[in-house]
């Protein structure tokens, strides 16, 4: 079976790109599948996440959609995108399944005798998705809403790629970690404000935020204004993010919304206790409250701070929760377990 995975830009450094790379690698490793990954744009020279040599990668443009000129951005997003949808057809005309990983593939260019699947990464949004034969979502939490707009909805979680060695953090590092795109969705500004209130109680601890994005300058300015330069660090995106997890002891997720929360699953797999707001989708599928971490009522930063303090003070609790977290996600989100769901979906008409 030949599968085309289509997305906007595989060289960007977000969760959707990570998921696309992981899925392409896993499916391409199976004997019954051939995988072609079609990227509409190319912001950087190479993909941000490693792709197997078995994945056939095609770029349709050699530049980024995120131009500085707002008019040019609109052109790329709406006009140029139409051209790229036509261009993409010659790269998936020999494929059996077209998997749309994000909004790049436009509805209205359907080819006969092909199966179209939409993978939805974010929370529920009422949209007309009848163009697609199947819709894949990441959580059961909003399944009733999804089934109200599409007749074939499947829940397939993101999975954790296989690790050569099951290495866990010793949780002795005095580091609270957060990773993601510097955007309003992640609310790192709120996290900075909250951490500033407790930072001086724990002078040996640091909050490290890893990523990149539009809010970087504003985040740096907020840290400076709060006089938190000695307590909060902003670090650039890391190709090998495992090093960041292994050098931390607690993971903090302050997002306003998520589709799944891949960073939570990854952090848990390295034995980090996690603290997160209990937003609509993602965290409650990954964190077992009071066992592998804490789920906090949405936007209650005072309670979030209290739970961080509990973990920062209690080494034993931090390590016990991290151990539970690693065992839980390795069972629930293993590559072998999740990829079987994909096989069943792809091989069943």
C-alpha positions as CSV (number, residue, x, y, z in Angstrom):
1,X,0.0,0.0,0.0
2,X,1.3,3.4,-0.9
3,X,0.6,6.3,1.5
4,X,1.1,10.0,0.9
5,X,1.4,12.2,4.0
6,X,0.8,15.8,3.1
7,X,1.7,18.7,5.4
8,X,2.6,22.4,5.2
9,X,6.3,22.3,6.2
10,X,8.2,19.3,7.5
11,X,11.2,21.6,8.3
12,X,9.3,23.5,11.0
13,X,9.8,22.6,14.6
14,X,6.3,22.0,16.0
15,X,4.3,19.1,17.3
16,X,2.5,18.4,14.0
17,X,5.8,18.1,12.2
18,X,7.1,15.7,14.9
19,X,4.0,13.6,14.6
20,X,4.2,13.5,10.8
21,X,7.9,12.4,10.9
22,X,7.2,9.7,13.6
23,X,4.3,8.3,11.7
24,X,6.0,8.3,8.3
25,X,9.0,6.5,9.8
26,X,6.9,3.9,11.6
27,X,4.7,3.1,8.6
28,X,7.7,3.0,6.2
29,X,9.3,0.4,8.4
30,X,6.4,-2.0,7.9
31,X,6.6,-4.6,5.0
32,X,3.2,-3.7,3.5
33,X,3.6,0.1,3.2
34,X,5.5,2.6,1.1
35,X,5.4,6.2,2.4
36,X,5.9,9.5,0.5
37,X,5.9,12.7,2.6
38,X,4.9,15.8,0.6
39,X,5.9,19.1,2.2
40,X,4.3,22.2,0.6
41,X,7.0,24.6,1.9
42,X,10.7,24.4,3.1
43,X,11.6,27.0,5.8
44,X,15.0,25.2,6.6
45,X,17.4,23.1,4.7
46,X,16.5,19.8,6.3
47,X,13.6,18.4,8.3
48,X,13.7,19.3,12.0
49,X,12.9,15.7,13.0
50,X,14.9,12.7,11.6
51,X,13.3,10.9,8.7
52,X,14.1,7.3,7.8
53,X,15.8,6.7,4.4
54,X,12.7,4.6,3.6
55,X,10.5,7.7,3.5
56,X,10.3,9.4,0.1
57,X,10.4,13.1,0.8
58,X,9.2,15.7,-1.7
59,X,9.2,19.5,-1.4
60,X,6.9,21.6,-3.5
61,X,8.4,25.0,-2.7
62,X,11.9,25.9,-1.6
63,X,10.9,28.7,0.8
64,X,8.8,29.4,3.9
65,X,5.1,30.3,4.0
66,X,5.9,32.6,6.9
67,X,7.1,35.6,5.0
68,X,7.6,38.9,6.9
69,X,5.5,40.8,4.5
70,X,1.8,40.3,5.5
71,X,0.5,40.5,2.0
72,X,3.0,37.9,0.8
73,X,1.9,35.6,3.7
74,X,-1.7,35.9,2.6
75,X,-0.7,35.2,-1.0
76,X,1.2,32.0,0.1
77,X,-1.6,30.9,2.4
78,X,-4.5,31.3,0.0
79,X,-3.4,31.8,-3.7
80,X,0.0,29.9,-3.9
81,X,-1.6,27.1,-1.9
82,X,-4.0,26.4,-4.7
83,X,-1.2,26.0,-7.2
84,X,0.7,23.7,-4.8
85,X,-2.4,21.6,-4.4
86,X,-2.4,21.0,-8.1
87,X,1.3,20.4,-8.1
88,X,1.0,17.8,-5.3
89,X,-1.4,15.7,-7.4
90,X,1.5,14.3,-9.5
91,X,3.3,13.2,-6.4
92,X,0.4,11.3,-4.9
93,X,-1.4,10.1,-8.1
94,X,0.1,6.6,-7.6
95,X,-0.8,6.4,-3.9
96,X,-3.7,4.5,-2.4
97,X,-4.2,6.7,0.7
98,X,-3.7,10.5,1.1
99,X,-3.2,11.5,4.7
100,X,-3.6,15.2,5.4
101,X,-1.6,16.0,8.4
102,X,-2.7,19.7,8.6
103,X,-4.5,22.3,6.6
104,X,-2.2,22.2,3.6
105,X,-4.4,19.9,1.5
106,X,-7.4,21.8,0.3
107,X,-10.8,20.2,0.1
108,X,-12.1,20.1,-3.5
109,X,-9.2,18.4,-5.4
110,X,-10.3,14.8,-4.8
111,X,-9.0,12.1,-7.1
112,X,-11.1,9.0,-7.8
113,X,-10.3,5.6,-6.2
114,X,-8.2,7.1,-3.4
115,X,-8.9,7.3,0.3
116,X,-8.5,10.6,2.0
117,X,-7.9,10.8,5.8
118,X,-7.6,13.9,7.9
119,X,-5.4,13.8,11.0
120,X,-6.7,16.5,13.4
121,X,-4.1,17.7,16.0
122,X,-6.0,20.3,17.9
123,X,-9.2,20.5,20.0
124,X,-12.6,20.1,18.4
125,X,-13.6,22.7,15.8
126,X,-16.9,22.6,13.9
127,X,-15.8,22.2,10.3
128,X,-17.1,20.6,7.1
129,X,-14.8,17.6,6.7
130,X,-17.1,15.6,4.4
131,X,-14.4,15.7,1.8
132,X,-12.4,13.2,3.8
133,X,-13.4,9.5,4.0
134,X,-12.1,9.3,7.6
135,X,-11.1,11.7,10.4
136,X,-8.5,10.7,13.0
137,X,-8.5,12.5,16.3
138,X,-6.1,12.1,19.3
139,X,-8.4,11.8,22.3
140,X,-11.8,10.4,23.3
141,X,-12.6,13.4,25.3
142,X,-14.5,15.2,22.6
143,X,-15.5,12.2,20.5
144,X,-19.3,12.9,20.7
145,X,-18.7,16.4,19.1
146,X,-16.6,14.9,16.3
147,X,-19.2,12.2,15.6
148,X,-21.8,14.9,15.2
149,X,-20.0,16.3,12.1
150,X,-18.5,13.2,10.5
151,X,-19.6,9.6,10.3
152,X,-16.2,7.9,10.4
153,X,-14.2,9.2,13.3
154,X,-11.3,7.2,14.8
155,X,-9.3,7.9,17.9
156,X,-5.6,7.1,17.4
157,X,-3.2,8.6,19.9
158,X,0.2,9.9,19.1
159,X,2.9,7.4,20.0
160,X,6.4,7.6,21.5
161,X,9.1,6.5,19.0
162,X,11.2,3.6,20.1
163,X,14.2,4.4,22.2
164,X,17.4,2.4,21.8
165,X,17.7,2.5,25.6
166,X,15.1,3.1,28.2
167,X,17.0,6.0,30.0
168,X,15.2,8.0,32.7
169,X,16.1,11.2,34.4
170,X,17.4,10.8,38.0
171,X,15.1,13.7,38.9
172,X,17.9,15.3,40.9
173,X,18.3,18.1,38.5
174,X,17.0,21.4,39.8
175,X,15.2,22.2,36.6
176,X,11.5,22.7,35.7
177,X,11.2,22.3,31.9
178,X,8.8,23.6,29.3
179,X,9.1,23.0,25.6
180,X,7.1,24.4,22.6
181,X,6.4,27.1,20.1
182,X,6.5,30.6,21.6
183,X,2.9,31.4,20.9
184,X,-0.3,32.4,22.7
185,X,-1.4,28.8,22.6
186,X,1.4,27.7,24.9
187,X,1.0,30.7,27.3
188,X,4.6,30.8,28.3
189,X,4.1,34.4,29.4
190,X,1.6,33.2,32.0
191,X,4.1,30.5,33.1
192,X,6.8,33.1,33.5
193,X,4.6,35.4,35.6
194,X,3.6,32.4,37.8
195,X,7.1,31.1,38.3
196,X,8.4,34.6,39.2
197,X,6.2,34.4,42.3
198,X,7.9,31.3,43.7
199,X,11.4,31.5,42.1
200,X,13.2,33.2,45.0
201,X,11.9,30.5,47.4
202,X,14.0,28.0,45.5
203,X,17.2,29.8,44.4
204,X,18.9,26.6,43.3
205,X,16.1,25.8,40.8
206,X,15.6,27.1,37.3
207,X,12.7,27.3,34.8
208,X,14.0,26.4,31.3
209,X,11.8,27.1,28.3
210,X,13.0,25.6,25.1
211,X,11.6,26.6,21.7
212,X,11.2,29.4,19.2
213,X,8.5,31.6,17.9
214,X,6.8,35.0,17.6
215,X,6.7,35.7,21.3
216,X,10.4,35.2,22.1
217,X,11.2,39.0,22.4
218,X,8.1,39.6,24.6
219,X,9.1,36.6,26.8
220,X,12.6,38.0,27.2
221,X,11.3,41.4,28.0
222,X,8.9,40.0,30.7
223,X,11.7,38.0,32.3
224,X,13.9,41.2,32.4
225,X,11.0,43.3,33.8
226,X,10.4,40.8,36.6
227,X,14.2,40.6,37.3
228,X,14.1,36.9,36.8
229,X,17.2,36.5,34.6
230,X,18.9,34.3,37.2
231,X,15.9,32.0,37.6
232,X,14.3,31.7,34.1
233,X,16.2,30.7,31.0
234,X,15.0,30.7,27.3
235,X,16.8,28.2,25.2
236,X,16.7,27.6,21.4
237,X,15.1,24.5,19.8
238,X,17.3,21.4,20.3
239,X,17.6,18.7,17.6
240,X,18.1,16.1,20.4
241,X,15.4,17.1,22.8
242,X,16.1,14.0,24.9
243,X,19.0,15.8,26.5
244,X,16.6,18.4,27.8
245,X,14.3,15.9,29.4
246,X,17.2,14.0,31.0
247,X,18.5,17.2,32.5
248,X,15.2,18.2,34.1
249,X,13.1,16.8,37.0
250,X,9.7,18.4,36.5
251,X,7.7,19.2,33.3
252,X,5.3,22.2,33.2
253,X,2.6,22.6,30.5
254,X,0.8,25.9,30.6
255,X,-1.0,25.6,27.3
256,X,-4.4,27.2,26.7
257,X,-5.3,24.2,24.4
258,X,-3.6,21.2,22.9
259,X,-4.6,18.4,20.6
260,X,-2.7,15.8,22.5
261,X,0.3,17.2,24.3
262,X,3.2,15.2,22.8
263,X,5.7,16.9,25.0
264,X,3.8,15.6,28.1
265,X,4.1,12.1,26.8
266,X,7.7,12.5,26.0
267,X,8.5,14.1,29.3
268,X,6.7,11.3,31.1
269,X,8.6,8.7,29.1
270,X,11.9,10.1,30.5
271,X,10.5,9.8,34.1
272,X,9.5,13.4,34.7
273,X,6.5,14.2,37.0
274,X,4.3,16.6,35.0
275,X,2.1,19.6,36.1
276,X,-0.5,20.7,33.6
277,X,-3.8,22.6,33.3
278,X,-6.6,20.1,32.7
279,X,-7.6,21.6,29.3
280,X,-10.1,20.0,26.9
281,X,-7.8,17.5,25.2
282,X,-4.5,15.9,25.9
283,X,-3.3,16.2,29.5
284,X,-6.0,14.0,31.1
285,X,-5.1,11.2,28.6
286,X,-1.4,11.3,29.7
287,X,-1.3,12.4,33.4
288,X,-2.8,10.2,36.1
289,X,-3.7,12.9,38.7
290,X,-1.9,12.6,42.0
291,X,0.0,9.5,40.7
292,X,2.2,10.6,37.7
293,X,1.7,14.3,38.1
294,X,-0.9,17.0,38.7
295,X,-3.9,18.2,36.7
296,X,-4.9,21.7,37.6
297,X,-8.1,23.5,37.0
298,X,-7.6,25.6,33.8
299,X,-5.8,28.9,34.3
300,X,-5.5,28.5,38.1
301,X,-1.9,29.6,38.3
302,X,-1.9,29.7,42.1
303,X,-2.7,26.0,42.3
304,X,-0.2,25.3,39.5
305,X,2.5,27.1,41.6
306,X,1.5,25.1,44.7
307,X,1.9,21.8,42.9
308,X,5.3,22.8,41.5
309,X,6.4,23.7,45.0
310,X,5.3,20.3,46.3
311,X,7.4,18.5,43.7
312,X,10.4,20.9,44.1
313,X,10.5,20.3,47.9
314,X,9.8,16.5,48.0
315,X,12.5,14.5,46.2
316,X,10.9,11.2,46.9
317,X,7.5,12.2,45.6
318,X,9.1,13.6,42.5
319,X,10.9,10.4,41.7
320,X,7.9,8.2,42.5
321,X,5.6,10.2,40.3
322,X,8.2,10.1,37.5
323,X,8.5,6.4,37.7
324,X,4.8,5.9,37.5
325,X,4.7,8.3,34.5
326,X,7.3,6.4,32.6
327,X,5.6,3.1,33.1
328,X,2.1,4.5,32.2
329,X,3.0,6.2,29.0
330,X,5.3,3.3,27.8
331,X,2.3,1.0,28.0
332,X,-0.4,3.3,26.6
333,X,1.5,5.2,23.9
334,X,4.1,2.7,22.7
335,X,4.8,2.7,19.0
336,X,3.8,-1.0,18.6
337,X,0.5,-0.5,20.4
338,X,-0.5,2.7,18.4
339,X,0.8,1.7,15.0
340,X,-1.5,-1.4,15.1
341,X,-4.5,1.0,15.2
342,X,-3.1,2.7,12.1
343,X,-2.7,-0.6,10.3
344,X,-6.2,-1.6,11.1
345,X,-7.5,1.7,9.8
346,X,-5.5,1.8,6.6
347,X,-6.1,-1.9,5.7
348,X,-9.9,-1.7,6.4
349,X,-12.0,0.0,3.8
